[in-house]
Amino acid sequence: MYSRVFILFFSLTILVIFASCNKKSTEPTADNTDIPQDPVGLSIPALAHNNIVPSAIFTRTSGNTSRIQVNLLGLVDPSTLNPIDLHADYENGNYNFYLEENGTFKGVKLTKVSSNTVLKADIVFTIDNSGSMDQEADTIAARIVDFANYLSQKGLDAQFACVGYDGWVNGGLNLSNASTLQKYLNRAGYTGTYRTYGFSGADSAALETDAWNDYSSVYGENGVVAVLFADAQYKWRAGAQRVFVNFTDEPTQPGGAVNWSTEYMCEEILGKATVHTVFSEDSTYYTGYWQDLYNERPWDMSKCTGGTVKFISYDATDLNLLDLPVAGALSNSYLVEYVTSSSSSKNHVVIAVVTNTADGKIEYFDLAY
């Protein structure tokens, strides 16, 4: 009898020990010791320039839900066109980056994108394919693949798409890899401005239907419409930056419609995406023609979203996408990490960057991580 009791006790003990060890080996440890403590007595200085707009995507860390990861698009100083290096060493007084969650400033860990810190970026080229763009079209298409390869080497997990527009949205390809985009832009029989005519991909029929139903009544060339179309219809990845690069040589033409205007677009995508402008015409050519709701400056799409602007020649012979300010912004993106104090699905987060020559902030209301 004694031996049976001892054997049963020994067996149960081994089972408990095994179960305990197995539990420890399968449950991840939420280690946030690498993130600094929340700073005390910090405040965002008054903005002297208000000439940059941060853009960020928030996600919880898998297996460590109290650790928030922010995919922050790199910022470019408008006065120098150089990327801004971010610092958050609050303890030693070396900082230009601020993040506030529900009224509390957070200690943050900043890591610049690299081959060891890969960040997602979904990049959409919106391309004016009206007749006046014929001289630029082939060059624009030829430069896109170099741009894609460059970003991949900088540690970005990038997907690419495009939208063609001539007033209405008349072509496009959903987010995919650089090779698929290259094939779309180089389809047999499609040259010049026709490179971005027609829809391609598994969802091409649905995209064409949506474009016709919702975006066919546009008055004239309007990159706003292309951005709104992609924002609503394309398959954006969770945790990925959203970036638009708009190519045009004409004013944005809403035709009097508020919902096709630059101001409307800015309200729709502010904080979640940036629009970068490449304008292939003398910027003074339309002086005297600029008018809200009818002939709007295309680069205002960039100013309101924190994007960058590049003016190039009428035939784009001087176009090098690797030299665009947006390339510098993407290749200087940051992973921002902090420990949340909230379990709410409605958080108020403020991000600010303040330097001597550039500053700005963005507020996110009712933010669910």
DRENPATI-570894 format. One record per residue: x, y, z of N, C-alpha, C in turn. Coordinates in steps of 0.1 Angstrom, whole numbers, padded with zeros to 4 digits, always signed. Each point is the difference from the previous one (the first is absolute). Example, Ala and Ser with C-alpha at 12.3 -4.5 7.8 and 13.67 -1.06 7.14 Angstrom:
+0132-0057+0078-0009+0012+0000+0009+0012+0000/-0004+0011-0007+0009+0011+0000-0008+0011+0008/
END
This chain:
+0009-0012+0000-0009+0012+0000+0009+0012+0000/+0010+0000+0008+0009+0012+0001+0007+0003-0013/+0004-0011-0007+0007+0002-0012-0009+0006-0011/-0013-0004+0001-0009+0005-0010-0002+0015+0002/-0002+0004+0012-0002+0014+0004+0012+0008-0004/+0012-0005+0002+0012+0007-0003+0002+0002-0015/-0004-0011-0008+0001+0001-0014-0009+0010-0006/-0013+0000+0006-0010+0010-0005+0004+0014+0003/+0006+0002+0013+0004+0014+0003+0012+0004-0009/+0009-0009-0002+0012+0003-0008-0005+0004-0015/-0009-0008-0005-0005+0002-0013-0007+0014-0002/-0008+0003+0010-0007+0013+0000+0010+0012+0001/+0010-0002+0009+0010+0010+0001+0007+0003-0013/+0004-0010-0007+0007+0001-0013-0009+0007-0010/-0013-0004+0000-0010+0006-0009-0001+0015+0003/-0001+0004+0012-0001+0014+0004+0012+0008-0005/+0012-0006+0003+0013+0007-0004+0000+0001-0015/-0003-0010-0007+0000+0000-0015-0009+0011-0005/-0013+0000+0005-0010+0010-0004+0005+0014+0002/+0006+0002+0012+0005+0014+0004+0011+0004-0010/+0010-0009-0002+0011+0003-0009-0005+0003-0014/-0010-0008-0005-0005+0001-0013-0007+0014-0002/-0008+0004+0010-0007+0013+0000+0010+0011-0001/+0011+0000+0007+0010+0010+0000+0007+0001-0014/+0001-0012-0007+0007+0000-0012-0008+0005-0012/-0014+0000+0002-0008+0004-0012-0006+0014+0002/+0001+0006+0012-0006+0013+0001+0012+0010-0001/-0001+0010-0009+0010+0010-0001+0001+0010+0012/+0011+0004+0003+0002+0010+0011-0001+0014-0006/-0008+0008+0006-0002+0014-0004+0011+0008+0006/+0011+0001-0007+0012+0007+0005+0000+0014-0007/-0002+0010+0008+0000+0014-0005+0011+0008+0007/+0010-0007+0006+0011+0007+0007+0009+0009-0009/-0001-0002-0013+0008+0008-0009-0006+0013-0003/-0013+0002+0004-0007+0013-0003+0002+0009+0013/+0004+0012-0002+0003+0009+0011-0013+0003+0008/+0002+0004+0012-0012+0004+0009-0006+0013-0006/-0013+0002+0003-0007+0012-0004+0007+0012+0006/+0003+0010-0008+0006+0012+0005-0009+0009+0008/+0005+0007+0010-0008+0009+0008+0003+0014-0003/-0011+0009+0000+0002+0014-0002+0003+0004-0014/-0004-0009-0010+0003+0003-0014-0012+0007-0006/+0002+0009-0009-0011+0007-0007+0005+0003-0014/-0010+0000-0010+0004+0003-0014+0002+0015-0001/+0011+0005-0005+0003+0014-0001-0010+0006-0011/-0002+0013+0001-0008+0007-0010+0006-0002-0014/-0008-0002-0009+0005-0002-0014+0004+0013-0006/+0012+0001-0005+0004+0012-0006-0001+0000-0015/-0001-0011-0007-0001-0001-0014-0012-0007-0005/-0004-0011+0007-0012-0008-0004+0001-0004-0015/+0011-0005-0004+0003-0003-0014+0002-0015-0003/-0002-0009+0010+0000-0014-0003-0012-0007+0007/-0004-0011-0005-0011-0007+0005+0004-0015+0002/+0001-0005+0012+0003-0014+0002-0011-0009-0005/+0003-0012-0005-0009-0010-0004+0003-0013+0005/-0009-0007+0007+0003-0012+0007-0011-0011-0001/+0004-0012+0001-0009-0012+0001+0003-0007+0013/-0010-0003+0008+0002-0006+0013-0005-0015+0000/+0008-0008+0007-0004-0014+0002+0005-0005+0014/-0007-0010+0005+0005-0007+0012+0010-0010-0004/+0010-0003+0009+0010-0010-0002-0006-0014+0002/+0002-0009-0009-0004-0013+0001+0006-0007+0012/-0008-0005+0010+0005-0007+0012+0004+0010+0011/-0002+0013-0003+0004+0010+0011-0009+0012-0003/-0013-0002+0003-0010+0010-0004+0001+0013+0007/+0008+0002+0010+0002+0013+0007+0010+0008-0007/+0007-0007-0009+0011+0007-0008-0005+0005-0013/-0001+0013-0002-0006+0006-0013+0012+0003-0009/-0002-0004-0013+0009+0002-0010-0005+0011-0010/+0007+0010-0003-0004+0011-0009+0009+0000-0012/-0005-0002-0012+0007+0001-0012-0001+0015-0005/+0011+0007+0003+0000+0015-0002+0008+0003-0013/-0007+0006-0010+0006+0004-0012+0011+0011+0003/+0012-0002-0006+0010+0010+0002-0004+0014-0004/+0005+0010+0007-0004+0014-0002+0012+0007-0007/-0004+0009-0009+0010+0008-0008-0001+0015+0004/+0011+0006+0003+0000+0014+0004-0002+0008-0013/-0011+0008-0001-0003+0007-0013+0011+0010-0003/+0007+0005+0009+0010+0011-0002+0013-0006-0006/+0003-0013+0003+0012-0006-0005-0002-0012-0009/-0013-0005+0000-0003-0013-0007+0008-0012+0005/+0005+0001+0012+0007-0011+0006-0009-0007+0010/+0002-0013+0002-0008-0007+0010+0003+0005+0014/-0009-0001+0008+0002+0005+0014+0003-0013+0009/+0011+0001+0006+0004-0011+0010-0007+0002+0013/-0007-0010+0005-0008+0001+0012+0008-0005+0012/-0003+0007+0011+0006-0004+0013-0010+0001+0011/+0002-0009+0010-0010-0001+0011+0007-0004+0013/+0012+0005+0002+0008-0002+0012-0004+0011+0010/-0012-0002+0007-0005+0010+0009+0009+0002+0012/+0005-0011+0005+0008+0000+0012+0012+0009-0001/+0006+0000-0012+0012+0008-0002-0002+0013-0008/-0013+0003-0002-0003+0013-0006+0002+0000-0015/+0001-0011-0007+0002+0000-0014-0012-0006-0007/-0009+0009-0003-0013-0005-0007-0006+0011-0008/-0007-0005-0011-0008+0009-0008-0013-0007-0004/-0002-0012+0006-0012-0008-0003-0009-0001+0013/-0013+0002-0002-0009-0001+0011-0012-0009-0003/-0004-0008+0010-0012-0008-0002-0008+0000+0013/-0012+0005-0001-0009+0001+0012-0012-0010-0002/-0003-0008+0010-0012-0009-0001-0009+0004+0012/-0012+0004-0004-0010+0004+0010+0005+0009+0011/+0008+0010-0004+0005+0010+0009+0013-0003+0007/+0005-0012-0003+0013-0004+0007+0011-0002-0011/+0011+0007+0002+0011-0001-0009+0007-0014+0002/+0003-0007-0011+0005-0013+0001+0015-0001-0003/+0007-0009+0007+0013-0003-0004+0000-0008-0012/+0008+0002-0010+0000-0007-0013+0013-0005-0004/+0000-0011-0007+0012-0005-0006-0001+0003-0015/+0010+0006-0006+0000+0004-0014+0011-0009-0007/-0004-0006-0011+0009-0008-0008-0002+0003-0015/+0010+0005-0006-0001+0004-0014-0001-0013-0009/-0007+0001-0011-0002-0012-0009+0014-0004-0005/+0002-0013-0001+0012-0006-0005-0002-0014-0004/+0010-0007-0004-0001-0014-0003-0004-0008+0012/+0003+0005+0012-0003-0007+0012-0014+0005+0006/-0005+0011-0005-0013+0005+0005-0008+0003-0013/-0007-0010-0005-0008+0001-0012-0014+0006+0003/-0003+0010-0007-0013+0006+0001-0008-0001-0013/-0013-0001+0001-0009-0001-0011-0004+0013-0006/+0000+0001-0013-0005+0012-0007-0008-0004-0012/-0012+0006-0001-0008-0002-0012+0000+0013-0008/+0005-0001-0012+0003+0012-0008-0009+0000-0013/-0008+0010-0002-0008+0001-0012+0004+0012-0008/+0003-0003-0013+0003+0011-0009-0013+0004-0007/-0004+0013+0002-0012+0005-0007+0005+0008-0012/-0004-0004-0012+0007+0006-0012-0011+0006-0010/+0002+0013-0002-0008+0007-0010+0004-0005-0013/-0010-0007-0007+0003-0005-0014-0008+0007-0011/-0002+0013+0003-0006+0008-0011+0010+0003-0011/-0004+0005-0011+0009+0002-0011+0012+0009+0003/-0001+0009+0008+0011+0009+0003+0012-0007+0007/-0003-0012+0005+0011-0008+0007+0007-0009-0009/-0003+0000-0013+0006-0009-0009+0016+0000+0000/+0005+0012+0002+0015+0001+0000+0007-0006+0012/-0008+0000+0011+0006-0005+0013-0003-0015+0002/-0011-0005-0006-0005-0013+0004+0010-0012+0000/+0007-0001-0011+0010-0011-0001+0011+0001+0010/+0005+0012+0002+0010+0002+0010-0004-0004+0014/-0012+0005+0004-0006-0003+0013-0001-0015+0002/-0005-0007-0010-0001-0015+0001+0014-0007+0002/+0010+0005-0008+0013-0006+0001+0007+0002+0013/-0003+0010+0008+0007+0003+0012-0006-0007+0012/-0012-0005-0001-0007-0006+0012+0007-0012+0005/+0005-0009-0008+0006-0012+0005+0013+0003+0007/+0008+0010-0005+0012+0004+0008-0004+0004+0014/-0011+0008+0000-0005+0005+0013-0003-0011+0009/-0007-0010-0005-0004-0012+0008+0012-0007+0006/+0009-0003-0009+0012-0007+0005+0008+0008+0010/+0001+0013-0002+0007+0008+0010-0006-0001+0014/-0013+0001+0000-0007+0000+0013+0001-0014+0007/+0000-0011-0008+0002-0013+0006+0014-0001+0006/+0010+0006-0006+0013-0001+0006+0002+0008+0013/-0010+0009+0002+0001+0009+0012-0008-0007+0012/-0005-0012-0002-0006-0007+0011-0015+0002+0000/-0006+0004-0011-0015+0001-0001-0006-0012-0007/-0010-0005+0007-0008-0010-0007-0011+0007-0007/+0003+0003-0013-0009+0009-0008-0009-0007-0010/-0012+0004-0001-0009-0004-0011-0003+0013-0008/-0004-0003-0013-0002+0011-0009-0013-0001-0008/-0006+0011-0003-0012+0000-0008+0000+0013-0008/-0010+0001-0009-0001+0013-0007-0015+0002-0004/-0003+0013-0003-0013+0004-0004+0003+0010-0012/-0007-0003-0011+0001+0009-0011-0013+0009-0001/+0002+0013-0002-0012+0008-0001+0001+0011-0010/-0011+0003-0006-0001+0012-0010-0014+0005+0003/-0001+0008+0011-0014+0003+0005-0005-0012+0008/-0006-0009-0007-0005-0012+0007+0012-0010+0002/-0002-0010+0009+0010-0010+0002-0002-0010-0011/+0010-0002-0009-0001-0009-0011+0010-0012-0001/+0007-0002+0011+0009-0011+0000+0006-0002+0014/+0006-0012+0001+0007-0002+0013+0003-0015+0003/+0009-0002+0010+0004-0013+0005+0000+0001+0015/-0006-0010+0006+0000+0000+0015+0014-0003+0005/+0002+0001+0013+0013-0001+0007+0006-0014-0003/+0012+0000-0005+0007-0013-0003+0015+0003+0001/+0008-0009-0006+0015+0002+0001+0004+0008-0012/+0013+0003+0000+0006+0009-0010-0001-0007-0014/+0003-0013+0000+0000-0007-0013-0014+0001-0007/-0011-0002+0008-0013+0001-0006-0003+0013-0005/+0004+0011+0008-0003+0013-0005+0008+0003-0013/+0012-0005-0001+0009+0002-0012-0007-0006-0012/-0006-0012+0002-0007-0007-0011-0012+0008-0004/-0007+0006+0009-0012+0008-0003+0004+0012-0008/+0010+0007+0004+0004+0012-0007+0007-0003-0014/+0003-0012-0002+0007-0004-0013-0008-0010-0008/-0013+0000+0002-0009-0009-0008+0002+0003-0015/+0000-0011-0008+0001+0001-0014-0011+0009-0006/+0004+0010-0008-0009+0009-0007-0004+0012+0008/+0005+0001+0013-0003+0012+0008+0013+0008+0002/+0000+0011-0006+0012+0009+0001-0005+0014+0003/+0009+0009+0004-0004+0014+0003-0010+0000+0011/-0010+0009-0001-0010+0002+0010-0009-0013+0002/+0000-0008-0011-0009-0012+0001+0006-0011+0009/+0012+0002+0006+0006-0010+0009-0009-0002+0012/-0007+0011+0004-0008-0001+0012-0015+0000-0003/-0004-0003-0013-0014-0002-0003-0004-0015+0002/-0012-0002+0005-0005-0014+0002+0004-0005+0013/-0008-0009+0005+0003-0007+0013+0006-0014-0002/+0008-0004+0010+0007-0013-0001+0000-0006+0013/+0002-0013+0001+0000-0008+0012-0013-0008+0002/+0000-0008+0010-0011-0009+0003-0013+0008+0003/+0001+0012+0005-0012+0008+0004-0002+0011-0010/+0005-0001-0012-0001+0011-0010-0014+0003-0003/-0009-0010-0002-0014+0002-0003-0007+0008+0011/+0003-0003+0012-0007+0007+0011+0005+0014+0001/+0013+0002-0002+0006+0014+0000-0006+0008-0011/-0001-0005-0011-0006+0007-0012-0014+0004+0003/-0008-0009+0006-0014+0003+0004-0001+0011+0010/+0009-0001+0010+0000+0011+0011+0004+0013-0006/+0010+0000-0009+0005+0012-0005-0011+0007-0009/-0007-0008-0008-0011+0005-0008-0012+0005+0008/-0004-0007+0011-0011+0003+0008+0002+0013+0008/+0012+0001+0006+0003+0010+0010+0009+0012-0005/+0007-0002-0011+0010+0010-0003+0000+0004-0015/-0011-0002-0006-0001+0003-0015-0006+0014-0003/-0004+0008+0010-0006+0013-0002+0009+0011+0003/+0013-0003+0000+0010+0011+0003+0002+0009-0012/+0002+0013+0003+0000+0010-0010+0013-0001-0008/+0012+0001+0006+0012+0000-0007+0011-0007+0008/+0013+0001-0004+0011-0007+0006-0001+0003+0015/+0000-0011+0008-0001+0002+0015+0006-0011+0007/+0012+0002+0005+0007-0010+0008-0007-0004+0013/-0008+0010+0005-0008-0003+0012-0009-0012-0001/-0006-0001-0012-0009-0011-0003+0007-0013+0000/+0012+0000-0006+0008-0012+0000+0004-0005+0014/+0004+0010+0008+0003-0004+0014-0012-0005+0007/-0011+0006-0001-0012-0005+0007-0004-0013-0005/+0001-0003-0013-0003-0013-0005+0009-0011+0006/+0013+0002+0000+0009-0010+0005-0002-0001+0015/-0002+0011+0007-0002-0001+0015-0012-0009+0003/-0011+0001-0008-0012-0008+0003+0000-0014-0006/+0007-0002-0011-0001-0013-0007+0012-0009+0001/+0011+0005+0003+0012-0008-0001+0002-0008+0013/+0008-0011+0000+0002-0009+0011+0012+0004+0008/-0002+0009+0009+0011+0005+0008+0003-0010+0011/+0013-0002+0003+0004-0010+0010-0001+0007+0014/-0003-0008+0010+0000+0004+0014+0014+0004+0004/+0002+0011+0007+0013+0004+0004+0009+0006-0010/-0005+0002-0012+0008+0006-0011-0002+0015-0002/+0011+0007-0002-0002+0014-0004-0008+0001-0013/-0007+0011-0001-0007+0002-0013+0006+0013-0006/+0005-0002-0012+0007+0010-0007-0005+0002-0015/-0004+0012-0004-0003+0003-0013+0010+0009-0007/+0003-0003-0013+0009+0009-0007-0008+0004-0013/-0004+0013-0001-0009+0004-0010+0009+0007-0011/-0002-0004-0013+0007+0006-0011-0010+0008-0009/+0002+0012-0002-0009+0008-0008+0007+0012-0006/-0006+0007-0010+0005+0012-0005-0011+0011+0000/-0011-0003+0006-0011+0010+0000-0006+0002+0014/-0008+0010+0001-0007+0003+0013-0009-0012+0003/-0003-0001+0013-0011-0009+0005-0013+0007-0003/-0009-0007-0007-0012+0006-0005-0013-0007+0005/-0005+0004+0012-0012-0006+0006-0013+0004-0007/+0001+0010-0009-0012+0004-0007-0011+0005+0009/+0004+0006+0011-0010+0006+0010-0005-0010+0010/+0004-0013-0001-0005-0010+0009+0008-0001+0013/-0005+0003+0011+0007+0000+0013+0006-0014+0002/-0007-0011-0003+0005-0013+0003+0011-0005-0009/+0004+0008-0010+0011-0002-0009+0011+0010+0003/-0001+0007+0011+0010+0011+0002+0012-0004+0009/+0010+0008-0001+0012-0003+0008-0003+0000+0015/-0008+0010+0004-0004+0001+0015-0007-0013+0004/-0009-0005-0008-0007-0012+0004+0009-0012+0002/+0009-0001-0010+0009-0012+0000+0009+0001+0012/+0005+0012+0004+0008+0002+0012-0006-0005+0012/-0013+0003+0002-0007-0004+0011-0002-0015+0001/-0001-0006-0012-0003-0015-0001+0013-0008+0004/+0012+0005-0004+0011-0009+0002+0011+0006+0009/-0003+0012+0006+0010+0006+0009+0004-0010+0011/+0013-0001+0002+0005-0009+0011+0002-0014-0003/-0007-0005-0011+0001-0014-0003+0007-0002-0013/+0002+0011-0008+0007-0001-0013+0006+0013-0004/+0010+0000-0008+0006+0012-0005+0000+0000-0016/-0001+0012-0006+0000+0001-0014+0012+0008-0004/+0008-0005-0009+0012+0006-0005-0002+0004-0014/+0004+0012-0004-0003+0005-0013+0012+0001-0009/-0002-0004-0013+0010+0002-0010-0007+0008-0011/+0004+0013-0002-0007+0009-0009+0009+0003-0012/-0004-0004-0012+0009+0001-0012-0005+0012-0009/+0001+0012+0006-0004+0012-0007+0006+0012+0008/+0002+0011-0007+0004+0012+0007-0011+0004+0010/+0004+0001+0013-0010+0002+0010-0007+0014-0001/+0006+0009-0008-0006+0013-0001-0009+0001-0013/+0000-0011-0007-0008+0000-0013-0014+0003+0002/-0006-0005+0011-0014+0002+0003-0003+0012+0009/+0010+0008+0002-0002+0012+0009-0012+0008-0006/-0010+0003+0009-0012+0007-0004-0011-0009-0003/+0003-0013-0001-0011-0010-0002-0004-0008+0012/+0009+0001+0011-0003-0007+0012-0013+0004+0006/-0009-0009+0003-0013+0003+0006-0005-0012+0008/-0004+0002+0013-0005-0011+0008-0012-0006-0007/-0001-0014+0000-0011-0008-0005+0000+0000-0016/+0010+0007-0006+0000-0001-0015+0014-0003-0005/+0010+0008+0004+0014-0002-0004+0009+0002+0012/+0001-0011+0007+0008+0000+0013+0014-0005-0003/+0009+0005+0009+0014-0004-0001+0002-0015+0003/+0005-0008-0008+0002-0014+0003+0008-0003+0012/+0011+0009+0002+0009-0002+0012-0007+0003+0013/-0012+0006+0000-0007+0002+0013-0004-0013+0006/-0002-0011-0009-0003-0013+0005+0012-0005+0009/+0012+0004-0003+0012-0003+0008+0001+0008+0012/-0002+0013-0001+0001+0009+0011-0009-0004+0012/-0012-0004-0003-0010-0003+0011+0002-0013+0006/+0007-0010-0007+0002-0013+0005+0014-0003+0005/+0009+0010-0001+0014-0002+0004+0008-0006-0010/-0004+0000-0013+0008-0006-0011+0010+0010-0005/+0007-0004-0010+0011+0008-0006-0004+0004-0015/+0007+0010-0005-0003+0005-0013+0013+0000-0009/-0001-0004-0013+0011+0001-0009-0005+0006-0013/+0007+0011-0004-0004+0005-0013+0011-0004-0010/-0005-0006-0012+0010-0005-0010-0004+0006-0013/+0008-0002-0010-0002+0005-0014-0012-0005-0006/-0005+0006-0011-0012-0003-0006+0000-0014-0007/+0012-0005-0003+0001-0013-0006+0006-0011+0009/+0002+0004+0013+0005-0009+0010+0014-0006-0003/+0008+0006-0008+0013-0005-0003+0009+0001+0012/-0003+0008+0010+0008+0002+0012-0006-0008+0012/-0010-0009-0003-0007-0007+0010+0009-0012+0005/+0003+0000+0013+0007-0012+0006-0008-0002+0013/-0008-0011+0001-0008-0002+0011+0009-0002+0013/+0012-0005-0002+0009-0002+0012+0004+0014+0006/-0001+0011-0007+0003+0013+0005-0012+0007+0006/-0012-0006-0002-0012+0007+0005+0001+0000+0016/-0005+0011+0005-0001+0001+0015-0007-0012+0007/-0010-0005-0008-0008-0011+0006+0009-0013+0002/+0010-0001-0009+0009-0012+0002+0008+0002+0013/+0004+0012+0003+0007+0003+0013-0009-0002+0012/-0012+0004-0002-0010-0002+0011-0002-0015+0003/-0003-0008-0010-0002-0014+0002+0012-0007+0006/+0012+0003-0006+0012-0007+0005+0005+0005+0014/-0007+0010+0005+0003+0004+0014-0012-0001+0009/-0008-0010-0003-0012-0002+0009+0005-0006+0013/-0009+0000+0010+0004-0005+0014-0011-0009+0005/+0005-0010+0008-0008-0008+0008+0000+0007+0014/-0012+0004+0004-0001+0006+0014-0008-0010+0008/+0006-0003+0012-0007-0009+0009-0001+0006+0014/-0012-0002+0006-0003+0004+0014-0009-0009+0006/-0001+0001+0014-0009-0009+0008-0013+0008+0003/-0011-0005-0005-0012+0006+0002-0005-0001+0015/-0007+0010+0004-0006-0001+0014-0015-0001-0001/-0005-0003-0012-0014+0000-0003-0005-0013-0005/-0012-0004+0004-0007-0012-0006-0012+0005-0008/-0001+0013-0002-0011+0005-0007+0001-0001-0015/-0011+0000-0007+0000+0000-0015-0001+0014-0005/+0000+0009+0008-0001+0014-0004+0011+0008+0007/+0011+0002-0006+0012+0007+0006+0002+0013-0008/+0006+0009+0007+0004+0013-0006+0015+0000+0001/+0006+0000-0012+0015-0001-0001+0004+0012-0008/+0010+0007+0005+0006+0012-0007+0015-0004-0003/+0004+0003-0012+0014-0002-0004+0005+0014-0005/+0012+0004+0005+0005+0012-0004+0015-0001-0003/+0005+0007-0009+0015+0001-0003+0003+0015+0000/+0010+0004+0007+0004+0014+0001+0015+0002-0001/+0004+0007-0011+0014+0003-0002+0001+0015-0002/+0012+0005-0002+0002+0014-0002-0006+0006-0013/-0001-0009-0010-0005+0005-0013-0012-0007-0005/-0005-0010+0007-0012-0007-0004-0007-0005+0013/-0013+0001+0000-0008-0006+0011-0014-0002-0005/-0007-0008+0008-0014-0003-0003-0005-0012+0008/-0013-0001+0001-0006-0011+0008-0013-0005-0007/-0004-0012+0005-0012-0006-0005-0007-0006+0012/-0013+0001+0000-0008-0006+0011-0009-0011-0005/+0000-0011+0007-0009-0012-0004-0011-0001+0011/-0012+0001-0004-0011-0001+0009-0007-0013-0001/-0005-0006+0011-0007-0013+0000+0008-0010-0007/+0013-0001+0003+0009-0009-0006-0001-0014+0007/-0002-0010-0008-0001-0014+0005+0013-0007-0005/+0008-0005+0009+0013-0006-0004-0003-0014-0006/
END
